[in-house]
C-alpha cells in the first residue's frame, strides 16, 4: 500500500482581490507569495503547508482556513483555491502511487478547495545533497 508523503504542499490562491495584509489576516496564514495577476486588481497568493506530518497539516489547514476560503469564494474576494501536493518521481522508478485518505480529501474539498497532484521527474532527496 502506498503512503502519503509529498515533498511539498502549497495552497495556491488565484483571483485574490484583497491586499496582502488583509488576506493574511482573514486566512490566519502568512502568504509566502503575493503577486499581481494579469487582471486588474487580481492577485496570486500562496501558503506553504508543512509536510512533516502531512495529513495532520491538511486537517489543520482545513479547520483553520477552510471556512474563510469558502466565504471568500462565495463573495468573490477569491477566484480559486487549489491545494497542490507535490511528489517526486525518481528517474529509476517505473511507477508511483500515493493515497490521500478520504477524510483528509473531504476535509479540504468541503470548502471548495480543489486538490492537484504534481509529480516531478527528480529525486528530491538526492537534490538536497548538493
C-alpha positions in Angstrom: 0.0 0.0 0.0 1.3 3.5 -0.8 2.0 6.1 1.8 1.1 9.8 1.6 4.5 11.5 1.6 4.6 14.6 -0.6 7.8 16.6 -0.6 5.9 19.9 -0.7 2.4 21.2 -0.2 1.1 24.6 -1.1 -2.3 26.3 -1.0 -2.4 28.3 -4.2 -4.9 31.2 -4.3 -5.8 33.0 -7.5 -8.1 35.9 -8.1 -7.4 37.4 -4.7 -8.9 40.9 -4.5 -7.7 41.8 -1.0 -4.4 43.5 -0.1 -1.8 41.1 1.2 -2.2 42.1 4.9 -6.0 41.7 4.8 -5.7 38.4 3.0 -3.2 37.1 5.6 -5.4 38.3 8.5 -8.6 36.7 7.0 -6.8 33.4 6.2 -4.9 33.3 9.5 -1.9 32.3 7.4 1.2 34.1 6.0 1.4 34.3 2.3 4.9 33.2 1.1 4.0 34.6 -2.4 1.8 37.6 -3.3 2.0 39.0 -6.7 -0.3 40.7 -9.3 -2.1 38.6 -11.9 -3.0 39.7 -15.4 -6.4 41.0 -14.5 -6.5 44.5 -12.8 -6.8 44.3 -9.0 -6.3 40.5 -9.0 -3.5 38.8 -7.1 -2.0 35.4 -6.7 -1.2 34.2 -3.2 0.5 31.1 -1.9 0.6 29.5 1.6 3.2 26.8 2.2 1.8 23.8 4.2 4.2 21.8 6.4 4.9 18.2 5.2 6.4 16.7 8.4 3.0 15.2 9.3 1.2 15.8 6.0 -2.3 14.5 7.0 -2.3 16.5 10.3 -1.2 19.6 8.4 -4.0 19.2 5.9 -6.6 18.7 8.6 -5.3 21.8 10.5 -5.4 23.8 7.3 -9.0 22.8 6.6 -10.1 23.7 10.2 -8.2 27.0 10.4 -8.6 28.3 6.9 -11.4 26.3 5.1 -14.4 28.3 6.3 -12.7 31.6 5.4 -11.8 30.3 1.9 -15.4 29.1 1.3 -16.7 32.5 2.3 -14.1 34.3 0.1 -15.0 32.1 -2.9 -18.7 32.8 -2.3 -18.3 36.6 -2.2 -15.7 36.7 -4.9 -12.8 38.0 -2.8 -11.1 34.9 -4.2 -11.4 33.3 -7.6 -10.0 29.8 -7.0 -8.2 27.8 -4.2 -6.1 24.8 -5.1 -4.1 22.6 -2.7 -1.1 21.4 -4.7 0.5 18.2 -3.4 4.0 17.7 -4.9 5.7 14.3 -5.2 9.0 13.3 -6.7 9.3 10.5 -9.3 12.8 9.1 -9.2 14.3 8.7 -12.6 14.9 4.9 -12.0 11.3 4.4 -11.0 8.7 2.5 -13.1 5.6 3.6 -11.3 4.4 5.5 -8.3 1.3 5.9 -6.3 0.1 8.0 -3.4 -3.0 7.5 -1.4 -4.7 10.6 0.1 -7.0 9.3 2.9 -10.7 10.1 2.2 -11.2 12.0 5.4 -8.3 14.4 4.5 -9.6 14.9 1.0 -13.1 15.5 2.3 -11.9 18.0 4.9 -10.2 20.1 2.2 -12.8 19.7 -0.6 -15.8 20.5 1.5 -14.7 24.2 1.5 -14.4 24.4 -2.3 -10.7 23.9 -2.4 -9.5 21.8 -5.4 -6.8 19.2 -4.9 -4.0 18.9 -7.5 -1.2 16.4 -7.6 2.1 17.5 -9.1 4.7 14.9 -10.0 8.3 15.9 -10.7 10.8 13.7 -12.5 13.5 14.1 -10.0 14.7 12.6 -6.7 14.4 15.4 -4.2 16.5 13.7 -1.6 19.4 13.5 -4.0 18.9 17.1 -5.0 19.1 18.2 -1.3 22.6 16.7 -1.0 24.1 19.2 -3.5 
